[in-house]
Amino acid sequence: MAENLDEQEIHGMPKHIAIIMDGNGRWATKRKRPRSFGHKAGVDSLKKTIECCIKNNISTLTVFAFSSENWSRPKKEVDLLMGLFSSTLDNQAKKMIKNNIRLSIIGDRSAFSKTLRDKIKEVELLTKDCTGLHLVIAANYGGQWDIDQATQAMLTVSYNQDLSPEQFADLKIEDYLSTRDLIDPDLFIRTGGEKRISNYLLWPLAYTELYFTDVLWPDFDENEFNKAVKDFSLRQRRFGRTGEQIIAC
């Protein structure tokens, strides 16, 4: 039975949750099953987490589905992940529209097949007018890549508009990141026991509250979701100010 969120104890709910869904392979290995079994179970866990976000009026959920470093995994596993990504888009598009979920994909799409790139564009277009949960999937994404491509874009603008050094300094890197249309995450969750952010949303996570759990991603259910949100709600977010200043506000 899921642990309920006591409204009297909750001082604030996150608007944007970012998650590294770690532990699919280890979950499968523990059960003496192939890693593919764990990745498929991970998709089911994501569906449950989406339901939790909708239930708790979370506006944005960003999940790390495939990092730019994951290409170094065995080809068989990479191919399976690409296939799973594609089939999930196919299977869930109509359900996202029905549940008023808008989908966005961030990351370098150039390495994907044309078929997958077209499918991503199609689902993004189909859901662009949905006003409920904004589901953001980071695929072939890396925080360092994002900062690099943003810098390159700023330099291109500077060159094309012949900006002076002072004018270039007025450009804001956050306006050129792939996350530019998103509010910064309030809560970051990583499952699977690792305690690092692994090149994920490096710029947007600057003041995000970090939550780590040993629970493997396929076992991350509503109860675990509520634990993370409750932990977040009991923290004092100061953004550089003192505790006394926060209380005075």
C-alpha positions as CSV (number, residue, x, y, z in Angstrom):
1,M,0.0,0.0,0.0
2,A,1.4,3.4,-1.0
3,E,2.4,5.8,1.7
4,N,0.1,8.8,1.6
5,L,1.3,12.3,1.5
6,D,0.0,14.1,4.6
7,E,-1.0,17.6,3.6
8,Q,-0.2,19.0,7.0
9,E,3.4,17.8,6.7
10,I,3.9,18.9,3.1
11,H,5.3,22.4,2.9
12,G,5.6,22.4,-0.9
13,M,5.3,20.2,-3.9
14,P,7.9,20.1,-6.7
15,K,6.7,21.5,-10.0
16,H,9.5,19.8,-12.0
17,I,11.0,16.4,-11.2
18,A,14.1,15.1,-13.0
19,I,14.9,11.4,-12.7
20,I,17.8,9.1,-13.6
21,M,16.1,5.7,-14.0
22,D,19.0,3.5,-12.9
23,G,19.1,-0.2,-12.1
24,N,17.2,-2.0,-14.9
25,G,20.0,-4.3,-15.8
26,R,20.9,-5.2,-12.2
27,W,17.2,-5.8,-11.4
28,A,17.1,-8.3,-14.3
29,T,20.4,-9.9,-13.3
30,K,19.1,-10.5,-9.8
31,R,16.2,-12.5,-11.3
32,K,18.6,-14.4,-13.7
33,R,16.9,-12.8,-16.6
34,P,18.5,-10.9,-19.6
35,R,19.0,-7.1,-19.3
36,S,16.3,-6.6,-21.9
37,F,13.8,-7.9,-19.3
38,G,14.9,-5.2,-16.9
39,H,14.6,-2.4,-19.5
40,K,11.1,-3.5,-20.4
41,A,10.2,-3.5,-16.7
42,G,11.7,0.0,-16.5
43,V,9.2,1.2,-19.1
44,D,6.3,0.0,-16.8
45,S,7.9,1.8,-13.9
46,L,8.0,5.0,-15.9
47,K,4.3,4.6,-16.7
48,K,3.6,4.3,-12.9
49,T,5.7,7.4,-12.2
50,I,3.8,9.4,-14.8
51,E,0.6,8.4,-13.1
52,C,2.0,9.6,-9.8
53,C,3.0,13.0,-11.3
54,I,-0.5,13.5,-12.8
55,K,-2.1,12.5,-9.5
56,N,0.1,15.0,-7.6
57,N,-0.2,17.9,-10.2
58,I,3.5,17.8,-11.1
59,S,3.8,20.0,-14.2
60,T,7.0,18.6,-15.7
61,L,8.8,15.2,-15.5
62,T,12.2,14.9,-17.2
63,V,13.7,11.4,-17.4
64,F,17.2,10.3,-18.5
65,A,16.4,7.5,-21.0
66,F,19.7,7.3,-22.9
67,S,22.9,9.2,-22.3
68,S,25.5,10.2,-24.9
69,E,27.8,7.8,-23.1
70,N,25.5,4.9,-23.4
71,W,26.6,4.3,-27.0
72,S,29.6,2.5,-25.5
73,R,27.4,-0.3,-24.2
74,P,27.2,-3.6,-26.2
75,K,25.6,-3.1,-29.6
76,K,22.9,-5.7,-28.8
77,E,21.8,-3.7,-25.8
78,V,21.9,-0.4,-27.6
79,D,19.8,-1.8,-30.5
80,L,17.3,-3.1,-27.9
81,L,17.1,0.3,-26.2
82,M,16.6,2.1,-29.6
83,G,13.9,-0.5,-30.5
84,L,12.2,-0.1,-27.1
85,F,12.3,3.7,-27.5
86,S,10.7,3.5,-30.9
87,S,8.0,0.9,-29.9
88,T,7.1,2.9,-26.8
89,L,6.5,6.0,-28.9
90,D,4.3,4.0,-31.2
91,N,2.3,2.4,-28.3
92,Q,1.9,5.4,-26.1
93,A,1.2,8.3,-28.5
94,K,-2.6,8.0,-28.4
95,K,-2.5,7.3,-24.7
96,M,-0.5,10.5,-24.1
97,I,-3.1,12.5,-26.1
98,K,-5.9,10.9,-24.1
99,N,-4.2,11.8,-20.8
100,N,-3.3,15.3,-22.0
101,I,0.4,14.6,-21.8
102,R,2.8,16.7,-23.9
103,L,6.0,15.0,-25.0
104,S,9.3,16.6,-25.7
105,I,12.7,15.0,-26.5
106,I,15.9,16.7,-25.7
107,G,19.4,15.6,-26.8
108,D,21.4,15.2,-30.0
109,R,19.1,13.4,-32.5
110,S,21.6,13.3,-35.2
111,A,22.8,9.8,-34.2
112,F,19.3,8.3,-34.4
113,S,17.9,6.7,-37.5
114,K,15.8,8.8,-39.8
115,T,12.8,6.6,-39.0
116,L,13.2,7.3,-35.3
117,R,13.8,11.0,-35.8
118,D,10.7,11.2,-37.9
119,K,8.7,9.3,-35.2
120,I,9.9,11.7,-32.5
121,K,8.8,14.7,-34.5
122,E,5.4,13.1,-35.2
123,V,4.6,12.4,-31.5
124,E,5.9,15.8,-30.4
125,L,3.6,17.4,-33.0
126,L,0.6,15.2,-32.0
127,T,1.0,16.2,-28.3
128,K,2.1,19.8,-28.7
129,D,-1.3,21.3,-27.6
130,C,-1.7,19.0,-24.5
131,T,-1.8,21.1,-21.4
132,G,-1.3,18.5,-18.6
133,L,1.9,16.9,-17.6
134,H,4.9,17.8,-19.7
135,L,7.0,14.6,-20.2
136,V,10.5,15.3,-21.3
137,I,12.7,12.4,-22.4
138,A,16.5,13.0,-22.5
139,A,17.8,10.7,-25.2
140,N,21.4,10.8,-26.5
141,Y,21.7,13.7,-24.1
142,G,24.7,14.9,-22.0
143,G,24.9,18.0,-19.9
144,Q,28.4,18.8,-21.3
145,W,27.1,18.4,-24.8
146,D,24.2,20.7,-24.0
147,I,26.4,23.5,-22.7
148,D,28.8,23.0,-25.7
149,Q,26.0,23.2,-28.3
150,A,24.5,26.3,-26.5
151,T,27.9,28.0,-26.6
152,Q,28.3,27.2,-30.3
153,A,24.8,28.6,-31.0
154,M,25.7,31.8,-29.1
155,L,28.9,32.2,-31.1
156,T,26.9,31.8,-34.3
157,V,24.5,34.5,-33.2
158,S,27.3,36.7,-32.3
159,Y,29.0,36.2,-35.7
160,N,25.8,36.6,-37.8
161,Q,24.7,39.8,-35.9
162,D,28.3,41.1,-35.6
163,L,27.9,41.6,-31.8
164,S,30.4,43.5,-29.8
165,P,32.0,41.7,-26.8
166,E,29.7,43.7,-24.5
167,Q,26.6,42.6,-26.5
168,F,27.8,39.0,-26.5
169,A,28.2,39.1,-22.8
170,D,24.5,40.0,-22.5
171,L,23.5,36.7,-24.1
172,K,22.3,34.1,-21.6
173,I,23.5,30.5,-22.0
174,E,20.2,29.2,-20.5
175,D,18.4,30.7,-23.5
176,Y,20.3,28.4,-25.9
177,L,20.2,25.1,-23.9
178,S,17.9,22.3,-25.0
179,T,16.1,22.9,-21.7
180,R,15.4,26.6,-22.4
181,D,11.6,26.1,-22.5
182,L,11.6,24.3,-19.1
183,I,11.6,25.6,-15.6
184,D,14.6,24.2,-13.6
185,P,14.0,21.0,-11.8
186,D,13.0,21.3,-8.1
187,L,13.7,17.7,-7.3
188,F,16.2,15.3,-8.8
189,I,15.8,11.6,-8.1
190,R,18.3,8.8,-8.9
191,T,17.4,5.2,-8.2
192,G,19.8,2.3,-8.1
193,G,22.1,3.3,-5.3
194,E,24.6,5.5,-7.2
195,K,25.2,9.0,-5.8
196,R,26.1,11.2,-8.8
197,I,24.4,13.1,-11.5
198,S,26.3,11.5,-14.4
199,N,26.4,14.4,-16.8
200,Y,22.7,15.0,-16.5
201,L,21.1,18.5,-16.7
202,L,24.4,20.1,-15.5
203,W,23.2,23.7,-15.8
204,P,19.5,23.3,-14.7
205,L,20.4,21.2,-11.6
206,A,22.4,24.1,-10.0
207,Y,19.9,24.6,-7.1
208,T,17.9,21.4,-7.4
209,E,17.3,19.2,-4.3
210,L,19.0,15.8,-4.8
211,Y,17.4,12.6,-3.6
212,F,19.2,9.2,-3.9
213,T,17.7,5.8,-3.2
214,D,19.0,2.3,-3.4
215,V,15.7,1.1,-4.9
216,L,16.3,-0.2,-8.4
217,W,14.2,1.6,-11.0
218,P,11.7,-1.3,-11.8
219,D,10.9,-1.4,-8.1
220,F,10.3,2.4,-7.9
221,D,6.5,2.5,-7.2
222,E,4.0,5.0,-5.8
223,N,5.2,4.4,-2.3
224,E,8.8,5.2,-3.2
225,F,7.7,8.2,-5.3
226,N,5.8,9.6,-2.3
227,K,8.9,9.1,0.0
228,A,11.0,11.2,-2.4
229,V,8.4,14.0,-2.7
230,K,7.9,14.0,1.1
231,D,11.6,14.3,1.7
232,F,11.7,17.2,-0.7
233,S,8.8,18.9,1.0
234,L,10.6,18.9,4.4
235,R,13.7,20.7,3.1
236,Q,14.3,24.4,3.3
237,R,15.4,25.8,-0.1
238,R,17.4,28.9,0.5
239,F,18.9,29.7,-2.9
240,G,21.9,31.5,-1.3
241,R,19.9,33.2,1.4
242,T,19.9,32.5,5.1
243,G,17.3,30.4,6.9
244,E,16.2,33.5,8.8
245,Q,15.5,35.3,5.5
246,I,13.4,32.4,4.3
247,I,11.4,32.3,7.4
248,A,10.8,36.1,7.3
249,C,9.4,35.8,3.8
